[in-house]
């Protein structure tokens, strides 16, 4: 699979960690939007598009965000088990689920290099990718 186009959309965020969004086209046939370029503690990296995980209310089945204490539809108190609390789970990661992501490490490295190179070219920064 070949990356045929990478578009960069710079972003000014209050925390300054989110640097840009990228849209990547594969084989001139498939596109993935909202890949994030993020400033880590040591270097830039990419984060794949994701969505918040939601859990159904046992009373009305409305899907609520994982940290919610009460249902946004019926107001019933949500059980702790539906709230991704404790249980040795990293709650920051368990709150989001990737929509699309590379399966192999080699493809992830290829994707990250292409996105970070496009970001560097767009911003005029040199030697971003590792």
Order of alpha helices (4+ residues) and beta strands (2+ residues): beta-beta-beta-beta-beta-beta-beta-alpha-beta-alpha
